[in-house]
Amino acid sequence: MVIDARLREIDYGEWEGLTRKDVFTKWPELYSKYKEDPLTNLPPAGESPLRALERIEDFWQELQHSPSMQGVSKFTVVTHNGVARILLAHLTGTPIQKYRERRIDNASVSKVLLDGLGKAIVVYENRTEHLK
């Protein structure tokens, strides 16, 4: 097992630890704009999804090219909702500003295959049958 800080959740700044209702109550206009375009309407003191994408993509590239991964046919990556949505959007070619449209439930599973050239193929995402 390897713990990697690049997989930490997006920093929501002043919104950290608040419910959506709390955020909407205190910042109604900003929250509405954030839902429409999270790239240019950040939470106060929050991390940009583009900056998060940089660290997530850096992790993904390093993972694929790491000598310790040579000959490894299966591995598991455990991370947070926002990070998973950004990674899946990136891997599927979805515009990053739409990453929040993906649904990733707690403890859900997504399966990604890598072809021989390192291209990612998302087989499925957000499976939760194992939780029943």
N, C-alpha and C positions, 0 to 999 in steps of 0.2 A: 504494500500500500504506500502510495506517495501522496502527500498533502501539498497542494500547490495554490498559493495565494491568488494566482490569476483566475481561479475559478470562484472566488468570493463573489457574493451578490453585489449588484450595482449599489453604489452609495446614493441613497435618496436624500442626503443632506438633512435639512430641517424637517423633511417628511418622514424620516426614519422612525419607526416604532409607532406611527400613527395609523389609524384606520383610514380607509378611503373617505368615509363620511367626515372624519376630523379634518382631513386635508381639504375636502371640498368646502367645508364650513369656513375655514380660515383663509383659503386661497381659491375661491370659486372660479374666477376668471382664468388664473394660471393653470388650475387643474383641468379645466375644459380645453384650454389650448394644448396642454401637455398630452391629453388623450388624443387630440388630432395630430399633433406633431411633436413627439418626444425628443426630437433631435435639437430643436431650437427653443423649446419651452421647458427648461430644466427646473427641477425643484431647487429652491434656494440652497446654495452651497452643495448641490448634488453633482454626481458624476455624469458626464455625457455618455449616452449609449455608444457613440463613436469611439470614445476612449475605452470603454469596456470592450468593444469589439476588437480593438487593437490588442489588448492583453489576452482575450480569449483566442483570437486567431494566432497569436504568438504561441500560446500553449498548444493549440491544435497542430501547428506546423512542427514544433519541437517534438511533440508526441510521435508524429508520423516518421520523423527522421532520426529519432534517438537510437543509438546503437543498442540500447537495452531492449528496444522493441523488435529488433531483428528476429524473425522466426516466431513472433507472437501472433497467434491467429485470432485471439479473442481477448478483449479487455473491457473494463467497466469504468465509466467516468460518472462520478456522482457530483452534482452541483445544485445550484439554486434556480428558481423559476426564471428570473430575468436572464441569467446567463444561458440557460438551456434554450430559451426562446431566441436569443440573439444568435447562438451557435447554429441552431436549426434553420433560422432565416438565412444566415450566411451560406450554409451548406446547400440549401435548396435554391439559392439565387434570388430569394425574396428581398425586395428593397428593405434596408435596415430600418427605415422609419415605420415599417409595418410590423416590426417584430412583436409588438404588443397584441396583435390580432391573433397570435398563436395561443392555444390553450395548453398549458402544462399543469396538470394537477399534482398535488403533493404525492410523492412516492410513485409517480407514474414512470413508465419505461418507454424509451424511444430506442429504436435499433437503427444503426448506421453501418453500412458495409463500405469497405474501401476496395476499389478495384485495384488491379495490378499497377496502375499508374498513380495511385493515391487519390483518385477522384472519389468523393463521398456520395453514396447513394442512400437516401433516407428510406428505409423499408417501411417503418411505421413510427408514429409518435403518440405520446400521451396514452399509452395502454395502461389500464388499471384493473384488468380482470383478476390479477393475482391478489388484489386487496379484498376480494369478496369472501 
